[in-house]
Amino acid sequence: LIGELRSESSDALALGGTIGSAFSALLPVRNGVDFTWPWGVVFGVYALIVAPLTIAIHGYAVRLYRGEGGDLASVFRDALHHRKPYWLANLWATLWYAVWQLPGSALLVLSTTLESQNTPLSWLALLAALAFSIAIIPITLRYSMVNYIVSDDPTLGARDALDRSKDMMRGHRWELFETQLSFLGWLLLVLLSFGLASVYVYPYIHLTMGGYYEYLRGARDHPLAGSDT
């Protein structure tokens, strides 16, 4: 499945990768927000400002994967026309992530405080924060399809989009995690090239994730479509 999705995404990028797809390199490939103080506030404001554009780019990736194409102007038109539902969906998802990440952030702050007091309990708090951060990975994966769902149906409420993502990801979280891990080499290439490779890598990742969304919703004639693996 992973190899097929990546191959099809590479073909779609080569055939229909106009300036609109390359534009996705300007946005980070992430669905949640890091709520570690103070960067949580910075990323929170950033997410609210660019939320419509972020979701519009996710929608563009799905359309490009479907062979529908489009141009850069269509991304902006989509973001502008559906700015309200996109904002609300992003805000709701961001707050939902914040609720789950708050305990880990609190433990990290506690660890820093205890470290200044030279107490060994700081290490326990740090380990607990790390364990909690790992434990919420399945929750992040559970709601990873929200942007694609909202871009596909802007009339859908934010809470309904979260519920639908939860249903779609049931039995597929490990599969998606493996798919995301398969891009570590490409992301390393971005670092080694000082960001130059992002012009290809980020659109490639967006297209693959768009293809995975298509696979999950059963809209493609895929031999594994609809399976609970």
ZAGUFI-957276 format. One line per field, with one value per atom (N, C-alpha, C): residue number from 1; residue in one letter; x, y, z. Coordinates in nm, 3 decimals, always signed. Atoms other than C-alpha are relative to their C-alpha. Example, Ala and Ser with C-alpha at 12.3 -4.5 7.8 and 13.67 -1.06 7.14 Angstrom:
badren: [1/1/1/2/2/2]
balo: [A/A/A/S/S/S]
X: [+0.089/+1.230/+0.090/-0.082/+1.367/-0.077]
Y: [-0.119/-0.450/+0.120/-0.119/-0.106/+0.109]
Z: [+0.000/+0.780/+0.000/-0.006/+0.714/+0.073]
***
This chain:
badren: [1/1/1/2/2/2/3/3/3/4/4/4/5/5/5/6/6/6/7/7/7/8/8/8/9/9/9/10/10/10/11/11/11/12/12/12/13/13/13/14/14/14/15/15/15/16/16/16/17/17/17/18/18/18/19/19/19/20/20/20/21/21/21/22/22/22/23/23/23/24/24/24/25/25/25/26/26/26/27/27/27/28/28/28/29/29/29/30/30/30/31/31/31/32/32/32/33/33/33/34/34/34/35/35/35/36/36/36/37/37/37/38/38/38/39/39/39/40/40/40/41/41/41/42/42/42/43/43/43/44/44/44/45/45/45/46/46/46/47/47/47/48/48/48/49/49/49/50/50/50/51/51/51/52/52/52/53/53/53/54/54/54/55/55/55/56/56/56/57/57/57/58/58/58/59/59/59/60/60/60/61/61/61/62/62/62/63/63/63/64/64/64/65/65/65/66/66/66/67/67/67/68/68/68/69/69/69/70/70/70/71/71/71/72/72/72/73/73/73/74/74/74/75/75/75/76/76/76/77/77/77/78/78/78/79/79/79/80/80/80/81/81/81/82/82/82/83/83/83/84/84/84/85/85/85/86/86/86/87/87/87/88/88/88/89/89/89/90/90/90/91/91/91/92/92/92/93/93/93/94/94/94/95/95/95/96/96/96/97/97/97/98/98/98/99/99/99/100/100/100/101/101/101/102/102/102/103/103/103/104/104/104/105/105/105/106/106/106/107/107/107/108/108/108/109/109/109/110/110/110/111/111/111/112/112/112/113/113/113/114/114/114/115/115/115/116/116/116/117/117/117/118/118/118/119/119/119/120/120/120/121/121/121/122/122/122/123/123/123/124/124/124/125/125/125/126/126/126/127/127/127/128/128/128/129/129/129/130/130/130/131/131/131/132/132/132/133/133/133/134/134/134/135/135/135/136/136/136/137/137/137/138/138/138/139/139/139/140/140/140/141/141/141/142/142/142/143/143/143/144/144/144/145/145/145/146/146/146/147/147/147/148/148/148/149/149/149/150/150/150/151/151/151/152/152/152/153/153/153/154/154/154/155/155/155/156/156/156/157/157/157/158/158/158/159/159/159/160/160/160/161/161/161/162/162/162/163/163/163/164/164/164/165/165/165/166/166/166/167/167/167/168/168/168/169/169/169/170/170/170/171/171/171/172/172/172/173/173/173/174/174/174/175/175/175/176/176/176/177/177/177/178/178/178/179/179/179/180/180/180/181/181/181/182/182/182/183/183/183/184/184/184/185/185/185/186/186/186/187/187/187/188/188/188/189/189/189/190/190/190/191/191/191/192/192/192/193/193/193/194/194/194/195/195/195/196/196/196/197/197/197/198/198/198/199/199/199/200/200/200/201/201/201/202/202/202/203/203/203/204/204/204/205/205/205/206/206/206/207/207/207/208/208/208/209/209/209/210/210/210/211/211/211/212/212/212/213/213/213/214/214/214/215/215/215/216/216/216/217/217/217/218/218/218/219/219/219/220/220/220/221/221/221/222/222/222/223/223/223/224/224/224/225/225/225/226/226/226/227/227/227/228/228/228/229/229/229]
balo: [L/L/L/I/I/I/G/G/G/E/E/E/L/L/L/R/R/R/S/S/S/E/E/E/S/S/S/S/S/S/D/D/D/A/A/A/L/L/L/A/A/A/L/L/L/G/G/G/G/G/G/T/T/T/I/I/I/G/G/G/S/S/S/A/A/A/F/F/F/S/S/S/A/A/A/L/L/L/L/L/L/P/P/P/V/V/V/R/R/R/N/N/N/G/G/G/V/V/V/D/D/D/F/F/F/T/T/T/W/W/W/P/P/P/W/W/W/G/G/G/V/V/V/V/V/V/F/F/F/G/G/G/V/V/V/Y/Y/Y/A/A/A/L/L/L/I/I/I/V/V/V/A/A/A/P/P/P/L/L/L/T/T/T/I/I/I/A/A/A/I/I/I/H/H/H/G/G/G/Y/Y/Y/A/A/A/V/V/V/R/R/R/L/L/L/Y/Y/Y/R/R/R/G/G/G/E/E/E/G/G/G/G/G/G/D/D/D/L/L/L/A/A/A/S/S/S/V/V/V/F/F/F/R/R/R/D/D/D/A/A/A/L/L/L/H/H/H/H/H/H/R/R/R/K/K/K/P/P/P/Y/Y/Y/W/W/W/L/L/L/A/A/A/N/N/N/L/L/L/W/W/W/A/A/A/T/T/T/L/L/L/W/W/W/Y/Y/Y/A/A/A/V/V/V/W/W/W/Q/Q/Q/L/L/L/P/P/P/G/G/G/S/S/S/A/A/A/L/L/L/L/L/L/V/V/V/L/L/L/S/S/S/T/T/T/T/T/T/L/L/L/E/E/E/S/S/S/Q/Q/Q/N/N/N/T/T/T/P/P/P/L/L/L/S/S/S/W/W/W/L/L/L/A/A/A/L/L/L/L/L/L/A/A/A/A/A/A/L/L/L/A/A/A/F/F/F/S/S/S/I/I/I/A/A/A/I/I/I/I/I/I/P/P/P/I/I/I/T/T/T/L/L/L/R/R/R/Y/Y/Y/S/S/S/M/M/M/V/V/V/N/N/N/Y/Y/Y/I/I/I/V/V/V/S/S/S/D/D/D/D/D/D/P/P/P/T/T/T/L/L/L/G/G/G/A/A/A/R/R/R/D/D/D/A/A/A/L/L/L/D/D/D/R/R/R/S/S/S/K/K/K/D/D/D/M/M/M/M/M/M/R/R/R/G/G/G/H/H/H/R/R/R/W/W/W/E/E/E/L/L/L/F/F/F/E/E/E/T/T/T/Q/Q/Q/L/L/L/S/S/S/F/F/F/L/L/L/G/G/G/W/W/W/L/L/L/L/L/L/L/L/L/V/V/V/L/L/L/L/L/L/S/S/S/F/F/F/G/G/G/L/L/L/A/A/A/S/S/S/V/V/V/Y/Y/Y/V/V/V/Y/Y/Y/P/P/P/Y/Y/Y/I/I/I/H/H/H/L/L/L/T/T/T/M/M/M/G/G/G/G/G/G/Y/Y/Y/Y/Y/Y/E/E/E/Y/Y/Y/L/L/L/R/R/R/G/G/G/A/A/A/R/R/R/D/D/D/H/H/H/P/P/P/L/L/L/A/A/A/G/G/G/S/S/S/D/D/D/T/T/T]
X: [+0.082/+0.000/+0.086/-0.084/+0.270/+0.074/-0.075/+0.478/-0.089/+0.091/+0.177/-0.045/+0.041/+0.059/+0.111/-0.112/+0.405/+0.030/-0.023/+0.446/-0.103/+0.106/+0.109/+0.013/-0.018/+0.184/+0.114/-0.112/+0.517/-0.043/+0.050/+0.343/-0.090/+0.091/+0.073/+0.077/-0.080/+0.336/+0.075/-0.072/+0.528/-0.091/+0.092/+0.221/-0.080/+0.086/+0.017/+0.056/-0.058/+0.260/+0.031/-0.017/+0.207/+0.052/-0.047/+0.312/-0.088/+0.090/+0.009/+0.046/-0.047/+0.153/+0.133/-0.127/+0.500/-0.022/+0.030/+0.336/-0.016/+0.020/+0.262/+0.132/-0.129/+0.635/+0.016/-0.009/+0.577/-0.061/+0.066/+0.373/+0.058/-0.054/+0.497/-0.096/+0.082/+0.374/-0.029/+0.040/+0.197/-0.148/+0.143/-0.157/-0.031/+0.024/-0.120/+0.089/-0.078/+0.048/+0.080/-0.083/+0.338/-0.039/+0.051/+0.192/+0.099/-0.099/+0.519/+0.024/-0.016/+0.542/+0.145/+0.101/+0.610/-0.038/+0.023/+0.609/-0.144/+0.140/+0.254/-0.082/+0.073/+0.127/+0.035/-0.044/+0.336/-0.063/+0.056/+0.226/-0.153/+0.145/-0.132/-0.049/+0.037/-0.150/+0.026/-0.034/+0.025/-0.106/+0.099/-0.224/-0.132/+0.126/-0.521/+0.006/-0.014/-0.385/+0.000/-0.015/-0.295/-0.091/+0.085/-0.559/-0.077/+0.074/-0.778/+0.091/-0.093/-0.475/+0.055/-0.050/-0.343/-0.099/+0.102/-0.671/-0.025/+0.019/-0.709/+0.110/-0.109/-0.367/-0.019/+0.033/-0.471/-0.104/+0.102/-0.777/+0.057/-0.064/-0.562/+0.077/-0.076/-0.342/-0.092/+0.096/-0.648/-0.049/+0.048/-0.777/+0.106/-0.110/-0.437/+0.019/-0.013/-0.418/-0.111/+0.113/-0.760/+0.012/-0.019/-0.630/-0.080/+0.083/-0.849/+0.083/-0.087/-0.555/-0.043/+0.029/-0.588/+0.123/-0.114/-0.363/+0.011/-0.024/-0.230/-0.119/+0.114/-0.526/-0.114/+0.111/-0.769/+0.021/-0.029/-0.594/-0.045/+0.038/-0.642/-0.151/+0.146/-1.002/-0.071/+0.060/-1.084/+0.017/-0.026/-0.921/-0.084/+0.078/-1.100/-0.149/+0.144/-1.440/-0.047/+0.037/-1.440/+0.077/-0.086/-1.237/-0.065/+0.064/-1.499/-0.001/-0.002/-1.549/+0.141/-0.138/-1.176/+0.060/-0.048/-1.095/-0.057/+0.065/-1.348/+0.052/-0.051/-1.227/+0.140/-0.136/-0.866/+0.004/+0.004/-0.951/-0.044/+0.052/-1.151/+0.105/-0.102/-0.878/+0.119/-0.113/-0.608/-0.029/+0.039/-0.797/-0.004/+0.007/-0.853/+0.140/-0.139/-0.480/+0.056/-0.053/-0.406/-0.042/+0.050/-0.622/+0.084/-0.076/-0.429/+0.147/-0.141/-0.087/+0.027/-0.019/-0.145/+0.068/-0.069/-0.049/+0.149/-0.141/+0.278/+0.077/-0.064/+0.359/+0.015/-0.007/+0.277/+0.112/-0.106/+0.511/+0.138/-0.127/+0.785/+0.037/-0.023/+0.746/+0.041/-0.033/+0.752/+0.143/-0.135/+1.071/+0.103/-0.091/+1.238/+0.009/+0.003/+1.130/+0.078/-0.069/+1.256/+0.149/-0.142/+1.585/+0.074/-0.063/+1.656/+0.020/-0.011/+1.614/+0.092/-0.095/+1.866/-0.062/+0.065/+1.621/-0.012/+0.008/+1.625/-0.140/+0.137/+1.249/-0.018/+0.011/+1.311/+0.011/-0.015/+1.422/-0.127/+0.126/+1.105/-0.107/+0.098/+0.894/+0.030/-0.039/+1.092/-0.036/+0.036/+1.046/-0.151/+0.146/+0.675/-0.051/+0.040/+0.646/+0.029/-0.035/+0.825/-0.096/+0.093/+0.603/-0.137/+0.132/+0.291/+0.001/-0.010/+0.413/-0.010/+0.008/+0.456/-0.141/+0.133/+0.119/-0.107/+0.103/-0.071/+0.019/-0.019/+0.071/-0.121/+0.121/-0.225/-0.117/+0.109/-0.462/+0.021/-0.030/-0.286/-0.032/+0.029/-0.312/-0.150/+0.145/-0.680/-0.069/+0.065/-0.764/+0.080/-0.090/-0.508/-0.070/+0.070/-0.770/-0.094/+0.097/-0.962/+0.012/-0.017/-0.810/-0.053/+0.047/-0.885/-0.153/+0.145/-1.239/-0.071/+0.061/-1.320/+0.016/-0.020/-1.169/-0.090/+0.089/-1.380/-0.146/+0.138/-1.700/+0.002/-0.008/-1.675/-0.125/+0.125/-2.038/-0.002/-0.003/-1.941/+0.050/-0.042/-1.915/+0.134/-0.133/-1.578/-0.004/+0.010/-1.689/-0.034/+0.033/-1.841/+0.123/-0.122/-1.512/+0.094/-0.083/-1.326/-0.054/+0.062/-1.573/+0.020/-0.017/-1.547/+0.144/-0.141/-1.167/+0.025/-0.014/-1.187/-0.051/+0.057/-1.411/+0.088/-0.082/-1.191/+0.130/-0.131/-0.873/-0.008/+0.014/-1.015/+0.063/-0.068/-0.783/+0.109/-0.098/-0.550/+0.110/-0.097/-0.343/+0.144/-0.136/-0.039/+0.043/-0.027/-0.061/+0.041/-0.034/-0.058/+0.134/-0.125/+0.226/+0.118/-0.103/+0.433/+0.021/-0.008/+0.351/+0.078/-0.070/+0.469/+0.147/-0.140/+0.788/+0.079/-0.069/+0.868/+0.056/-0.048/+0.931/+0.118/-0.110/+1.208/+0.123/-0.114/+1.474/-0.016/+0.026/+1.310/+0.013/-0.010/+1.284/+0.145/-0.143/+1.651/+0.066/-0.051/+1.722/-0.030/+0.036/+1.538/+0.099/-0.095/+1.766/+0.139/-0.133/+2.082/+0.012/-0.001/+1.983/-0.033/+0.033/+1.911/-0.137/+0.137/+1.544/-0.029/+0.023/+1.593/-0.084/+0.073/+1.456/-0.147/+0.141/+1.130/-0.093/+0.082/+1.009/-0.061/+0.053/+0.967/-0.056/+0.034/+0.948/-0.135/+0.126/+0.660/-0.122/+0.114/+0.426/-0.016/+0.002/+0.522/-0.068/+0.061/+0.426/-0.149/+0.141/+0.103/-0.081/+0.072/+0.005/-0.018/+0.012/+0.077/-0.106/+0.101/-0.132/-0.140/+0.129/-0.407/-0.046/+0.034/-0.391/-0.043/+0.039/-0.412/-0.142/+0.137/-0.725/-0.098/+0.085/-0.872/-0.017/+0.004/-0.785/-0.094/+0.083/-0.955/-0.148/+0.141/-1.276/-0.060/+0.052/-1.306/-0.041/+0.038/-1.333/+0.081/-0.085/-1.061/-0.025/+0.011/-1.068/+0.131/-0.123/-0.798/-0.030/+0.028/-0.769/-0.014/+0.010/-0.737/-0.101/+0.093/-0.999/-0.110/+0.106/-1.235/+0.041/-0.042/-1.028/+0.035/-0.032/-0.970/+0.129/-0.129/-0.598/+0.073]
Y: [-0.121/+0.000/+0.126/-0.119/+0.251/+0.025/-0.015/+0.183/+0.046/-0.038/+0.213/+0.145/-0.139/+0.538/+0.097/-0.088/+0.691/+0.005/+0.003/+0.579/+0.083/-0.076/+0.722/+0.149/-0.140/+1.045/+0.062/-0.049/+1.080/+0.024/-0.018/+1.030/+0.122/-0.114/+1.283/+0.131/-0.121/+1.535/+0.032/-0.021/+1.485/+0.047/-0.032/+1.513/+0.128/-0.114/+1.776/+0.094/-0.082/+1.936/+0.141/-0.138/+2.299/+0.081/-0.087/+2.596/-0.013/+0.018/+2.523/-0.110/+0.108/+2.194/+0.037/-0.042/+2.340/+0.100/-0.100/+2.613/-0.062/+0.066/+2.356/-0.014/+0.004/+2.356/+0.116/-0.115/+2.689/-0.027/+0.031/+2.525/-0.127/+0.119/+2.274/-0.117/+0.120/+1.916/-0.048/+0.040/+1.879/+0.028/-0.015/+1.845/+0.064/-0.056/+1.953/+0.119/-0.115/+2.231/-0.037/+0.024/+2.212/+0.101/-0.091/+2.356/+0.020/-0.026/+2.371/+0.151/-0.144/+2.722/+0.042/-0.093/+2.972/-0.025/+0.022/+2.819/-0.039/+0.034/+2.696/+0.121/-0.123/+3.054/+0.045/-0.044/+3.139/-0.086/+0.090/+2.829/+0.008/-0.013/+2.878/+0.117/-0.118/+3.228/-0.026/+0.033/+3.108/-0.091/+0.094/+2.821/+0.070/-0.070/+3.054/+0.089/-0.090/+3.293/-0.078/+0.072/+3.033/-0.123/+0.119/+2.771/-0.018/+0.021/+2.835/-0.042/+0.033/+2.821/-0.141/+0.135/+2.505/-0.105/+0.097/+2.319/+0.001/-0.009/+2.449/-0.076/+0.073/+2.304/-0.151/+0.141/+1.969/-0.042/+0.029/+1.984/-0.003/-0.002/+2.073/-0.129/+0.124/+1.771/-0.116/+0.105/+1.545/+0.013/-0.021/+1.701/-0.036/+0.033/+1.667/-0.151/+0.145/+1.304/-0.064/+0.052/+1.249/+0.029/-0.036/+1.396/+0.121/-0.116/+1.706/+0.126/-0.113/+1.947/+0.128/-0.129/+2.316/+0.089/-0.090/+2.617/+0.070/-0.069/+2.842/+0.086/-0.087/+3.078/-0.077/+0.080/+2.794/-0.027/+0.021/+2.736/+0.121/-0.122/+3.099/+0.021/-0.017/+3.106/-0.092/+0.096/+2.794/+0.048/-0.048/+2.936/+0.122/-0.122/+3.269/-0.030/+0.029/+3.124/-0.079/+0.086/+2.870/+0.036/-0.038/+3.069/-0.027/+0.019/+3.047/-0.146/+0.140/+2.666/-0.054/+0.044/+2.616/+0.051/-0.055/+2.846/-0.077/+0.068/+2.678/-0.143/+0.138/+2.328/-0.003/-0.004/+2.422/+0.037/-0.042/+2.597/-0.114/+0.111/+2.301/-0.110/+0.104/+2.053/+0.043/-0.051/+2.275/-0.006/+0.007/+2.302/-0.145/+0.142/+1.926/-0.056/+0.043/+1.864/+0.059/-0.068/+2.117/-0.072/+0.070/+1.929/-0.124/+0.124/+1.607/+0.029/-0.029/+1.777/+0.078/-0.081/+1.988/-0.076/+0.071/+1.717/-0.018/+0.016/+1.648/+0.129/-0.131/+2.019/+0.037/-0.030/+2.055/-0.079/+0.082/+1.767/+0.052/-0.055/+1.926/+0.125/-0.120/+2.256/-0.041/+0.049/+2.064/-0.052/+0.052/+1.889/+0.113/-0.115/+2.222/+0.068/-0.063/+2.365/-0.081/+0.086/+2.066/-0.007/+0.004/+2.066/+0.118/-0.118/+2.418/-0.017/+0.027/+2.280/-0.118/+0.111/+2.000/-0.122/+0.118/+1.723/-0.108/+0.109/+1.380/-0.022/+0.015/+1.400/+0.066/-0.067/+1.623/-0.102/+0.104/+1.314/-0.083/+0.075/+1.130/+0.078/-0.084/+1.423/+0.008/-0.005/+1.441/-0.129/+0.130/+1.069/-0.014/+0.005/+1.099/+0.087/-0.087/+1.390/-0.066/+0.070/+1.188/-0.115/+0.112/+0.885/+0.048/-0.052/+1.097/+0.050/-0.048/+1.255/-0.115/+0.118/+0.908/-0.058/+0.061/+0.794/+0.072/-0.074/+1.069/-0.009/+0.016/+0.975/-0.067/+0.059/+0.740/+0.097/-0.098/+1.025/+0.099/-0.089/+1.256/-0.066/+0.072/+0.990/-0.016/+0.021/+0.937/+0.118/-0.119/+1.294/+0.063/-0.053/+1.332/+0.028/-0.020/+1.330/+0.119/-0.110/+1.635/+0.101/-0.100/+1.878/-0.048/+0.055/+1.649/-0.010/+0.015/+1.584/+0.134/-0.132/+1.953/+0.060/-0.054/+2.046/-0.069/+0.076/+1.774/+0.041/-0.038/+1.891/+0.116/-0.116/+2.248/+0.023/-0.019/+2.229/-0.085/+0.090/+1.963/+0.076/-0.065/+2.087/-0.052/+0.037/+2.081/-0.127/+0.119/+1.825/-0.124/+0.111/+1.607/-0.046/+0.035/+1.623/-0.082/+0.076/+1.502/-0.142/+0.132/+1.217/-0.085/+0.074/+1.120/-0.047/+0.040/+1.119/-0.117/+0.109/+0.898/-0.131/+0.120/+0.653/-0.051/+0.039/+0.656/-0.066/+0.048/+0.590/-0.125/+0.119/+0.302/-0.121/+0.113/+0.008/+0.036/-0.042/+0.217/+0.089/-0.095/+0.421/-0.048/+0.050/+0.195/+0.007/-0.007/+0.182/+0.142/-0.138/+0.562/+0.037/-0.027/+0.578/-0.053/+0.056/+0.349/+0.085/-0.085/+0.568/+0.127/-0.123/+0.879/-0.027/+0.034/+0.705/-0.021/+0.026/+0.615/+0.127/-0.127/+0.985/+0.058/-0.054/+1.026/+0.029/-0.021/+0.988/+0.126/-0.119/+1.256/+0.127/-0.116/+1.495/+0.027/-0.019/+1.434/+0.069/-0.065/+1.532/+0.149/-0.142/+1.860/+0.072/-0.060/+1.929/+0.014/+0.000/+1.836/+0.098/-0.094/+2.056/+0.141/-0.131/+2.351/+0.050/-0.034/+2.342/+0.000/-0.006/+2.338/-0.117/+0.118/+1.985/+0.005/-0.009/+2.092/+0.034/-0.035/+2.223/-0.126/+0.127/+1.858/-0.086/+0.096/+1.671/+0.030/-0.031/+1.858/-0.025/+0.037/+1.841/-0.152/+0.146/+1.473/-0.063/+0.051/+1.408/+0.035/-0.041/+1.608/-0.087/+0.083/+1.409/-0.142/+0.135/+1.077/-0.006/-0.005/+1.176/+0.020/-0.015/+1.290/-0.132/+0.132/+0.950/-0.096/+0.087/+0.781/+0.034/-0.041/+0.984/-0.063/+0.061/+0.862/-0.150/+0.143/+0.507/-0.028/+0.021/+0.542/+0.021/-0.029/+0.691/-0.094/+0.100/+0.409/+0.057/-0.063/+0.646/-0.052/+0.052/+0.470/-0.148/+0.143/+0.133/-0.067/+0.054/+0.005/-0.137/+0.135/-0.364/-0.007/+0.003/-0.274/+0.101/-0.104/+0.001/-0.057/+0.041/-0.033/-0.109/+0.105/-0.299/+0.059/-0.045/-0.274/-0.065/+0.058/-0.338/+0.080]
Z: [+0.000/+0.000/+0.000/-0.010/+0.100/-0.130/+0.124/-0.210/-0.115/+0.107/-0.439/+0.012/-0.021/-0.284/-0.036/+0.029/-0.309/-0.148/+0.144/-0.669/-0.075/+0.065/-0.770/+0.029/-0.035/-0.584/-0.080/+0.079/-0.763/-0.144/+0.137/-1.098/-0.010/+0.001/-1.010/+0.010/-0.017/-0.904/-0.129/+0.125/-1.227/-0.112/+0.108/-1.448/+0.027/-0.029/-1.265/+0.103/-0.106/-1.025/-0.048/+0.040/-1.126/+0.117/-0.108/-0.916/+0.123/-0.114/-0.700/+0.093/-0.086/-0.576/+0.066/-0.058/-0.525/+0.112/-0.101/-0.319/+0.137/-0.129/-0.049/+0.077/-0.068/+0.028/+0.097/-0.089/+0.199/+0.136/-0.126/+0.473/+0.060/-0.064/+0.729/-0.010/+0.008/+0.701/+0.141/-0.134/+1.032/+0.018/-0.023/+1.158/+0.134/-0.132/+1.519/+0.026/-0.041/+1.708/+0.124/-0.117/+1.953/+0.107/-0.102/+2.273/+0.116/-0.102/+2.467/+0.008/-0.017/+2.609/-0.031/+0.052/+2.455/-0.144/+0.142/+2.111/-0.029/+0.021/+2.161/-0.039/+0.033/+2.152/-0.141/+0.133/+1.846/-0.108/+0.099/+1.655/+0.000/-0.004/+1.774/-0.082/+0.080/+1.628/-0.148/+0.138/+1.316/-0.062/+0.052/+1.277/-0.031/+0.022/+1.310/-0.124/+0.114/+1.048/-0.132/+0.126/+0.787/-0.009/+0.001/+0.874/-0.130/+0.126/+0.567/-0.114/+0.107/+0.339/+0.016/-0.027/+0.506/-0.045/+0.036/+0.463/-0.150/+0.145/+0.107/-0.074/+0.063/+0.022/+0.017/-0.017/+0.169/-0.104/+0.100/-0.055/-0.140/+0.132/-0.355/-0.024/+0.014/-0.290/-0.036/+0.031/-0.294/-0.144/+0.137/-0.617/-0.102/+0.091/-0.781/-0.006/-0.002/-0.672/-0.082/+0.076/-0.827/-0.149/+0.138/-1.151/-0.042/+0.032/-1.127/-0.025/+0.026/-1.129/+0.068/-0.058/-1.061/-0.007/+0.001/-1.022/+0.135/-0.125/-0.750/+0.041/-0.029/-0.779/+0.064/-0.054/-0.701/+0.149/-0.141/-0.367/+0.081/-0.070/-0.265/-0.003/+0.009/-0.391/+0.098/-0.094/-0.189/+0.143/-0.136/+0.125/+0.033/-0.025/+0.088/+0.009/+0.006/+0.002/+0.122/-0.113/+0.286/+0.127/-0.112/+0.538/+0.136/-0.130/+0.815/+0.044/-0.046/+0.823/+0.017/-0.014/+0.774/+0.132/-0.126/+1.065/+0.120/-0.111/+1.290/+0.017/-0.007/+1.202/+0.057/-0.050/+1.265/+0.148/-0.139/+1.591/+0.090/-0.080/+1.720/+0.013/-0.003/+1.624/+0.085/-0.077/+1.776/+0.150/-0.141/+2.105/+0.049/-0.036/+2.104/+0.024/-0.019/+2.057/+0.129/-0.119/+2.333/+0.128/-0.118/+2.582/+0.028/-0.018/+2.523/+0.029/-0.020/+2.521/+0.128/-0.120/+2.830/+0.115/-0.109/+3.085/-0.025/+0.032/+2.903/+0.014/-0.013/+2.887/+0.147/-0.143/+3.258/+0.067/-0.056/+3.341/-0.040/+0.046/+3.132/+0.079/-0.081/+3.319/+0.141/-0.134/+3.648/+0.004/+0.006/+3.541/+0.001/+0.004/+3.462/+0.135/-0.132/+3.797/+0.102/-0.095/+3.992/-0.028/+0.035/+3.801/+0.061/-0.060/+3.926/+0.151/-0.143/+4.279/+0.029/-0.013/+4.214/+0.069/-0.055/+4.296/-0.107/+0.098/+4.127/-0.055/+0.049/+4.089/-0.137/+0.130/+3.785/-0.114/+0.102/+3.588/-0.013/+0.005/+3.683/-0.073/+0.069/+3.568/-0.149/+0.140/+3.244/-0.072/+0.059/+3.177/-0.014/+0.007/+3.254/-0.115/+0.111/+3.009/-0.134/+0.123/+2.742/-0.027/+0.015/+2.805/-0.044/+0.036/+2.780/-0.145/+0.138/+2.455/-0.098/+0.086/+2.305/+0.002/-0.015/+2.439/-0.083/+0.073/+2.255/-0.151/+0.145/+1.913/-0.065/+0.062/+1.843/-0.007/+0.002/+1.932/-0.113/+0.111/+1.687/-0.133/+0.124/+1.417/-0.020/+0.008/+1.497/-0.068/+0.055/+1.397/-0.113/+0.104/+1.117/-0.132/+0.128/+0.838/+0.002/-0.014/+0.964/-0.114/+0.105/+0.713/-0.134/+0.127/+0.419/-0.002/-0.010/+0.539/-0.017/+0.008/+0.583/-0.139/+0.135/+0.247/-0.101/+0.088/+0.085/+0.020/-0.032/+0.261/+0.099/-0.088/+0.399/+0.083/-0.075/+0.518/+0.127/-0.115/+0.772/+0.123/-0.123/+1.130/+0.049/-0.047/+1.305/+0.084/-0.084/+1.564/-0.083/+0.088/+1.293/-0.079/+0.073/+1.102/+0.088/-0.094/+1.411/+0.017/-0.016/+1.456/-0.124/+0.125/+1.090/-0.015/+0.006/+1.106/+0.094/-0.097/+1.414/-0.058/+0.061/+1.227/-0.114/+0.114/+0.916/+0.042/-0.043/+1.113/+0.086/-0.083/+1.316/-0.070/+0.059/+1.248/-0.099/+0.101/+1.029/+0.057/-0.056/+1.274/-0.016/+0.016/+1.266/-0.146/+0.143/+0.888/-0.040/+0.030/+0.868/+0.064/-0.068/+1.121/-0.082/+0.085/+0.899/-0.124/+0.119/+0.599/+0.031/-0.038/+0.782/+0.028/-0.027/+0.900/-0.128/+0.126/+0.540/-0.063/+0.056/+0.471/+0.078/-0.080/+0.729/-0.086/+0.088/+0.461/-0.085/+0.080/+0.248/+0.085/-0.089/+0.544/+0.038/-0.025/+0.618/-0.119/+0.121/+0.259/+0.001/-0.011/+0.321/+0.091/-0.094/+0.617/-0.063/+0.059/+0.428/-0.116/+0.113/+0.134/+0.043/-0.055/+0.364/-0.049/+0.037/+0.265/-0.148/+0.144/-0.112/-0.050/+0.045/-0.147/+0.038/-0.043/+0.022/-0.116/+0.116/-0.314/-0.063/+0.049/-0.418/+0.113/-0.106/-0.087/+0.063/-0.066/+0.080/-0.089/+0.087/-0.222/-0.014/+0.011/-0.254/+0.122/-0.122/+0.109/+0.004/+0.002/+0.075/-0.095/+0.097/-0.233/+0.051/-0.055/-0.065/+0.109/-0.105/+0.236/-0.059/+0.069/+0.000/-0.059/+0.053/-0.166/+0.110/-0.112/+0.172/+0.046/-0.033/+0.248/-0.099/+0.102/-0.080/+0.025/-0.031/+0.014/+0.117/-0.118/+0.352/-0.029/+0.026/+0.218/-0.104/+0.093/-0.036/-0.133/+0.125/-0.329/-0.117/+0.106/-0.522/-0.020/+0.030/-0.691/+0.042/-0.057/-0.461/+0.061/-0.051/-0.372/+0.151/-0.145/-0.004/+0.052/-0.043/+0.002/+0.088/-0.091/+0.294/+0.098/-0.092/+0.471/+0.135/-0.136/+0.843/+0.043/-0.027/+0.866/+0.103]
***
